Amino acid sequence: TTAGGAHRAVVDSLVPDADPDRQIQVDDPLAAMARLATLLRQKRAPRAVVGITGSNGKTTTKDMVAAALQPLGRIQKSQASFNAEIGVPVTIADLDPGVDFAVVELGAQEVGEITRYCRIADPTDAVITNIGHAHIGLFGSRENIAFAKGELGAWLRPEGNLVLNADDPYAARLAERTRGRVRWISERDSAAEFQVSARPTDRGLCFSLTSPAGCADVELPTLSPKVGLACAAAAAIADSLGVHIHDAATGMAAVTLAPRRMQVLARSPYLVIDDSYNANFESGTAALQALAGAGVDGRRVAVLGEMLELGPFAAISHADLGAHATDLALLLTVGQNARLIGESARSRGLAPERWRHFEADPGDAETVAAALDEVEADLRDWLRPGDALLVKGSNALNLAQVANRIAADQS
C-alpha cells in the first residue's frame, strides 16, 4: 500500500521504477475508471442517488442534502469538491456495500459533461442550484451553461424529483426538460413549496424554512444568506424521499460548512470573512451583500481578487461587480482584471483614497506572493477594532493566505 492508501495504479504506460505487478495498464485510465464506477454503481444499488449541480452553491447544498437524509440510513457523499472527471467516478467507486443513499456533486466546463457523469452515477433525484456566470469563458454564454446544467434534470426518470430555484431566470426552461417531479424553492416567491428567510443571530444566521409539511429553523455559523437556499433544497429533497422537515433541519443544523466559503475566521477585534475558494459575478455580489449586512460597529473592507475563466465576459463581469462595491470604506483589488472592479466603483462614487490596486499574474507565483504581502501590510495599517474584512477571489490568487494571516493575529 502506498502512503496515499492505493494498492494498485491504473496507467496507460508502465512506470519503469514501480512494481509492474501493482500496475494495471489500459488504453485510457479515465475511461477505465468511469466504466469501473458504472459497474459498482449498479452493484451497490443505493436506494437513491442525488445529483447536485449549478453555478454556485454545489458543495454547500451537497453537504446539507446529505445531513438532511441522515434519518433514512447510511449516507455517502462526494468528498470536498470531487465533481469532475476524476472526482465523480472516485465518489461512485468508493460507495460502500450497504449504502442507502449517495449525494454526488457534478461540475461541468462543457456541454455534454454532466450527461457523461450521469451515465456513471445514474442519479434518481437532483438539485440544480442556479445558472450563473461560473466558467462562462469556457461555455460561451449563460444559455449554454443552462443547457449543460439542465442535462441533470433531463436524465431523471418520471419518478425522480428535481429541485429548482424559482428565483432563477433560467428555472422555467430547466423544468421543461425534465420528466421528473419539480420541487420549487425560493427566497422571494410565496408560491414556492419550500421558502426560506434569514435573520441574524449571535452565532451567524438563522434560516426559517416553510414547507408543505410544516416549518423549521436551521441556525448556522455563516454570514451568507445564500446558504438558506441550500437548506431549502435539502429540505425539498428530504421531503421527496420521506424525511420530515423537523428531522431534516436537525441534521442540517449540525453541518460543518466547507472552508473558504464565507467562512468566519475571526470575530474580534475585527470580523474576518474568507470567501476565497472561487469567484464569479453572482458569488461576488452575494459576498458583498453579506458584508454589508454584517452586524459590526466599524467599517467594511473588501479584498477582491480577479475572477478567472470568464473569457470575453471578463471585462463586463468585473465592471459589474464594481457597481456593488461603492459603499466600502476600503477596496483592495488584486490581479489585472480586478482593476476594472475598482475603476467601476470609482466611476460610481467610491472616493479615490478608498481604492488601492495590486497587480498580480495568477500564473506567476512570485507576483502573487508579492501582491499578497503588500495587501497584508495595507490591511495591518488600516484595520481598526470593530471593522469587517471580506476576502474574495479566484482560488489561483491564494487570497486565503491574507485572510488566515490577519485572523491569526487576533486574540
Secondary structure, 3 states (H helix, E strand, C coil): CCCCCCCCEEECCCCCCCCHHHEEECCCHHHHHHHHHHHHHHHHCCCEEEEEECCCCHHHHHHHHHHHCHHHCCEEECCCCCCCCCHHHHHHHCCCCCCCEEEEECCCCCCCHHHHHHHHHCCCEEEECCCCCCCHHHHCCHHHHHHHHHHHHHHCCCCCEEEEECCCCCHHHHHHCCCCEEEEEECCCCCCCEEEEEEECCCCEEEEEEECCEEEEEEECCCCCCHHHHHHHHHHHHHHHCCCHHHHHHHHHCCCCCCCCCEEEECCCCEEEEECCCCCHHHHHHHHHHHHHCCCCCCEEEEEECCCCCHHHHHHHHHHHHCCCCCCCEEEEECCCCHHHHHHHHHCCCCHHHEEEECCCCCCHHHHHHHHHHHHHHHHHHCCCCCEEEEECCHHHCCHHHHHHHHHCCC
